[in-house]
Amino acid sequence: MDALQRIKGWIGSLTEIGLMLLALAIVAALLVGANLPFFGNVTGNIMALVKGLGDAGPDHAWRDSLAVFRTESGLK
């Protein structure tokens, strides 16, 4: 059980690092320009993702956001 908790902690830490890097890439793209050498076109990719969710319709977007909320909050 201890190994499972350790792996869960690693995954949580890696997720936090990924979110920090994403936030850094967004801020850098806003300050420097859209196409950064290391981060790529982060803002363009996020806008494409949001547009794709919007094109799928409100029902699909509602289900996706509910699934993310349930996953993040630990609900079943």
Helices and strands as residue ranges (DSSP letters): H 2-32, H 42-55, H 58-73
